[in-house]
Amino acid sequence: TEYAWQKFIIFYDSEYDIRGIQEFLDKVSQQGMDVALQKVENNINKMITTLFDTMRIEELNRYRDTLRRAILVMNPATAKSFITEVVETNLVAFDC
């Protein structure tokens, strides 16, 4: 609500049990927000390469826009790797 996001994505790694955020997801859904969950695999580079291989340009552009409003729920090392990869592959600008 603070950022006025209506659509955003939550990235999480295998160490996080997403059942813990179910109440949050229910609440934002009731407020009409569109929230997507995306598990981040250990091989982040492979995950991003798969995105480029499987998505059409229009889908990739929408995904890039959504990445500007993301919440990372993962250990710091995985988060740092994830941020580095999405910036290096030009999915999101460094200042996002």
C-alpha positions as CSV (number, residue, x, y, z in Angstrom):
1,T,0.0,0.0,0.0
2,E,2.9,2.4,0.8
3,Y,4.2,2.2,-2.7
4,A,0.7,2.0,-4.3
5,W,1.6,-1.2,-6.2
6,Q,-1.4,-2.9,-7.8
7,K,0.6,-5.7,-9.5
8,F,3.8,-7.2,-8.2
9,I,5.8,-10.4,-7.8
10,I,7.2,-12.2,-4.8
11,F,10.3,-14.3,-5.5
12,Y,11.3,-16.9,-2.9
13,D,13.9,-19.6,-2.7
14,S,13.6,-23.2,-1.5
15,E,14.6,-22.3,2.0
16,Y,11.3,-20.3,2.5
17,D,8.0,-21.9,3.3
18,I,5.5,-19.7,1.4
19,R,2.6,-21.0,3.5
20,G,3.8,-18.3,6.0
21,I,2.6,-15.5,3.7
22,Q,-0.8,-16.9,2.8
23,E,-2.6,-14.4,5.1
24,F,-0.7,-11.5,3.3
25,L,-1.6,-12.9,-0.1
26,D,-5.3,-13.2,0.9
27,K,-5.4,-9.7,2.2
28,V,-3.8,-8.1,-0.9
29,S,-6.0,-10.2,-3.1
30,Q,-9.1,-8.8,-1.3
31,Q,-7.8,-5.3,-2.0
32,G,-7.7,-6.1,-5.8
33,M,-3.9,-6.4,-6.1
34,D,-2.4,-8.8,-8.5
35,V,0.4,-10.8,-6.9
36,A,2.4,-13.6,-8.5
37,L,4.7,-16.1,-6.8
38,Q,7.9,-17.2,-8.4
39,K,10.2,-19.8,-6.9
40,V,13.9,-19.0,-7.6
41,E,15.9,-22.2,-8.3
42,N,19.4,-22.7,-7.2
43,N,20.7,-22.2,-10.8
44,I,19.5,-18.6,-11.3
45,N,21.3,-18.3,-14.6
46,K,19.4,-21.3,-16.0
47,M,16.1,-20.0,-14.7
48,I,16.6,-16.7,-16.5
49,T,17.9,-18.3,-19.7
50,T,14.7,-20.4,-19.7
51,L,12.6,-17.2,-19.5
52,F,14.3,-15.8,-22.6
53,D,13.9,-19.1,-24.4
54,T,10.2,-19.7,-23.6
55,M,8.6,-16.2,-23.5
56,R,7.6,-14.2,-26.4
57,I,8.8,-10.6,-26.6
58,E,5.5,-9.2,-25.4
59,E,5.4,-11.5,-22.4
60,L,9.0,-10.7,-21.6
61,N,8.3,-7.0,-21.7
62,R,5.4,-7.5,-19.3
63,Y,7.6,-9.6,-17.0
64,R,10.3,-6.9,-17.1
65,D,7.7,-4.3,-16.0
66,T,6.5,-6.6,-13.2
67,L,10.1,-7.1,-12.0
68,R,10.3,-3.4,-11.2
69,R,7.8,-4.2,-8.3
70,A,9.2,-7.3,-6.7
71,I,9.7,-8.6,-3.2
72,L,12.6,-11.0,-2.6
73,V,12.0,-13.5,0.2
74,M,15.3,-15.5,0.2
75,N,18.6,-15.8,1.9
76,P,21.0,-12.8,1.2
77,A,23.4,-14.8,-0.9
78,T,20.7,-16.0,-3.2
79,A,19.1,-12.5,-3.4
80,K,22.5,-11.0,-4.3
81,S,23.0,-13.6,-7.1
82,F,19.4,-13.1,-8.3
83,I,19.8,-9.3,-8.5
84,T,23.1,-9.6,-10.3
85,E,21.6,-11.9,-12.9
86,V,18.5,-9.9,-13.6
87,V,20.6,-6.7,-14.0
88,E,23.3,-8.4,-16.2
89,T,20.7,-9.9,-18.4
90,N,19.0,-6.5,-18.7
91,L,15.7,-7.8,-17.3
92,V,15.7,-4.9,-14.9
93,A,17.8,-1.7,-14.4
94,F,20.2,-1.6,-11.5
95,D,18.4,1.3,-9.9
96,C,15.1,-0.7,-9.6
